[in-house]
Amino acid sequence: MRKLSEYVEMAATEYLQETGKAELDAHWIAEFFQDNGVQDDYPRQDLIAFFALVQKALTIKSERASKQTRLQLDKATRLEKHKQK
């Protein structure tokens, strides 16, 4: 049996790979919840609470990706300015 946090990370990663969106679709997560064994392993787990956990993970992943992009752009800009001098 997987940990609930593993299911959350797996769902967030899979959703980002499939859709590229940071806003979780209710139908998608309901299907994941049922088809990937979350419901079987955690019968008392509420789908709405699981949705909230996955949405939080998606938000964190999205913010990290944005921060990485800004850092890379900043680094490239600084290198370009340095080369021009």
C-alpha positions in Angstrom: 0.0 0.0 0.0 1.4 3.4 -1.0 1.4 6.4 1.3 -1.3 9.0 0.7 1.4 11.6 0.0 2.8 9.3 -2.8 -0.6 9.2 -4.4 -0.8 13.0 -4.2 2.6 13.5 -5.8 1.8 10.9 -8.5 -1.5 12.6 -9.3 0.0 16.0 -9.5 2.9 14.9 -11.7 0.7 12.9 -14.0 -1.8 15.8 -14.3 0.9 18.3 -15.2 2.4 15.9 -17.8 -1.0 15.2 -19.4 -2.4 18.7 -19.3 0.3 21.2 -18.5 -2.2 23.1 -16.3 -1.9 24.1 -12.7 -5.7 24.1 -12.1 -6.9 20.6 -11.3 -10.0 19.3 -13.2 -12.6 17.7 -10.9 -13.4 14.9 -13.4 -9.8 14.0 -13.9 -9.0 13.7 -10.2 -12.2 11.7 -9.5 -11.1 9.2 -12.2 -7.6 9.1 -10.8 -8.9 8.6 -7.3 -10.9 5.6 -8.4 -8.7 4.0 -11.1 -5.4 4.2 -9.3 -6.3 2.6 -6.1 -6.6 5.6 -3.7 -10.2 4.7 -2.9 -9.2 1.0 -2.3 -6.2 1.8 -0.1 -7.8 4.7 1.8 -11.6 3.9 1.9 -12.2 6.7 4.5 -10.3 9.3 2.3 -12.7 12.0 1.1 -12.4 12.9 -2.6 -12.7 16.6 -1.9 -9.9 16.5 0.6 -7.7 14.5 -1.8 -8.6 17.1 -4.5 -7.3 19.9 -2.2 -4.1 18.0 -1.5 -3.4 17.5 -5.1 -4.3 21.1 -6.0 -1.8 22.3 -3.3 0.9 20.0 -4.8 0.2 21.4 -8.3 0.4 25.0 -7.0 3.7 24.3 -5.3 5.1 22.6 -8.5 3.9 25.5 -10.6 5.4 28.1 -8.3 8.7 26.2 -8.3 8.7 26.0 -12.1 8.0 29.7 -12.4 10.8 30.5 -10.0 13.2 28.3 -11.9 12.2 30.0 -15.2 12.7 33.4 -13.7 16.1 32.5 -12.3 17.2 31.0 -15.6 16.0 34.1 -17.5 17.8 36.4 -15.0 21.0 34.4 -15.3 20.8 34.5 -19.1 20.1 38.3 -19.1 23.1 38.9 -16.7 25.4 36.8 -19.0 24.2 38.7 -22.1 24.8 42.1 -20.4 28.3 40.9 -19.2 29.2 39.8 -22.8 28.1 43.2 -24.2 30.5 45.1 -22.0 
